Amino acid sequence: MLNLNQRLCFFNKVLILTYLENVIRNYILFQYLVFNFFTVVSAYWDVV
């Protein structure tokens, strides 16, 4: 059985990893959306 301190430490590590994973995923999604937006705008710009 882990003592309370070790358990909290482990829990914090898991939380930090989950948070980082979410940040990275959101960043990639944001970049993808921005890239798509600029691609569409530039394609539309050529038509205009």
C-alpha positions, 0 to 999 in steps of 0.5 A: 500500500502506498502512503498518502504522499506517494499517492498524491505525487503519482496522482499529480504526475498523471494529472500533469501528463493528461493536461499536457496531452490535452494542450498538445492535442488542442494545439495540433487541432488549432494549427490544423484549423488555421492552416485549413482556413488560410488554404480556403482563403487563398483559394478563394482569393485566387477566384476573386 
